[in-house]
Amino acid sequence: MNKLLTVLFALTAFSAIAQPPATTGPATEYTSYGDAITLDGALSMPEFEKAVAGKDSLEAKVMCEIIESCAKKGCWMNVKMSDGSPMMVRFRDYGFFVPKKGLEGKKVVMQGRARKEETSVAMLRHYAEDAGKSEDEIKAIDKPEINWKFEADGVLIKN
């Protein structure tokens, strides 16, 4: 009996891990990754930028457009700020990943923490490599950047 319970538990645990991301919303309009979140209360990018003015960090839910995602694992994505510049989005504790391709131009709602931070040349080159940039583009990165980063607890990507 104990062996049967152990096998049933293992199968249940495996099937939970192997499940695809959940879909949510009217007619499965969004695919959910990470913590379950809703669309309610999401700031537009201009509203977000106004809210962070003069601050170093902010808990927020933001709706914006995806520029690209990590082509190797889906462990990060860049979203578009109002001026067209990218904001790097990582996922809390690498607890979830997003698709490695096909996200460009899609709308996303993400909930978590935004903060201003410096990104080293080495890390910028690593991200460029992950994104599939050419060797020349990677070598051209020669100075650190200070910009907004976002650590998401959960995201909704519009299908």
N, C-alpha and C positions, 0 to 999 in steps of 0.2 A: 504494500500500500504506500509506504514512504517513497519507493522508487517511482511509482506512478505519479504521486504528487510532485516530486522533483522534476520529472519529465514535463508534466503539464505546466508547472511554473516556468521552466526554461523556455518552452514553446511560446507561452504568453509573453514573456519578456522579450524574446526574439522578434515576435510579430509586432510588438510595439515599437521596437527600434527600426524595423524594416519598413514601416509604413511611410508612404510619401507625405510631403507637407500637406497640412490641412487647407482646405479652401473655405472661404467664408463670404458672406455678403450676398446680395441679390444675384441669383443665377451664377454663383461662384465667380463673382467679378474680381476677387482678389485671392491670391495665394498667401497663406500665412507661414512665416518662419520664426522660430524662437518662441518667446512668450506670446500668448494670445493677447492681441490688442484690438481696439476698435478704431474706426475713422473719426469718432467724435472728438472734437476739440483740437484737431490737427491745425497747426499754424502753416500758412503759406510761407514760402521762402522769404519774401519781403517782411512779413510779420515776424518771423524768426530773427532776421537780421536786426530789426528794430528792437526786439526783446533782448538781444545780447549786447547791444551797443553799450560800451562802457563797462562790460562785465568780462570776467575770465572764464565763467562756466554757467551752465543753465540746464536744469531738467526740462525736457521738452518733448513734444510730439510734433513732427514736421512732415508736411507733404511736399514733395519735390520730384525732380526728374533724375533718373539714373543716367550717368555718362558711360560708365564701364564697371565691370566686376573682375575679380581676380580670375584669370584664365587657367590657373593651376589647380585651385581648390575651391574657389568661391568663398574665400575667407574674408574678403573685404569688397567694398564697392565705392565708387566715387559718385557723388551727386552734384548737381549744378546749383551754384549760388546765383543770386540775381545778376551779377556781373559776368556770368559764364564761367567763372573760376570753379575748380573742384573743391569739394569738402570730402575728406576721407571718412568712410564709415566702416568701423570694425564691429564685430559681434561679441557680446559679453562672454568672456572666458572661452572663446572659440566654441561656444555651446551649440552653434548652428551655422550652416553655410547657405549661400544662395546659388542659383545656377551660374555656371562658369561663362556662359555666353547667351546672347539673345535678350539681354536686359536693356541694352542701349535705347534710350528714349522712352522707357516705360516709367509710369508714375509709381511712386513708392510713398508709403506712410511709415515712419519709423519713430519709435519711442525709446528714449534713453537720456544720455547725458552728453551735452556739447561742452567742449572746452578748447581754449586756445593753447596750442603747444608748438614747440619747435620740432621739426623733423630733420634728422641728420642726412648728410649726403649719402651715407651708406644705406640708410633705410629708404631714401628716395630712389636710389638705384635698384634696390631690392624690389620695391613696388613696380618700377618700370619694367624690370625683368618679368615679374609675375604677370604684368599686363601684356606681355609679348612685344614690347618695344624693341627697335633695332639696336644693335651694338653701338652705333653712332649716337643715337638718342640717349642711351644709357650713359655713355662717356661724356656727353654734353652737360650732364648734371654735375655742377661744381660748387654749389653753395646750399646751405640749409634753408628751409622755409619755415616761416611762422604763420600758421593759419588755423582755422577751426577744424577740429576732429569731432567725430560723433561715435559714441559707444552705444550701440543699439541693444535693447533687451528683446525687442521683437519688431518685425517688419511685416507689412502687407504690400505685396507687389501686384499691381493691376495686371490682369491677364490680357 
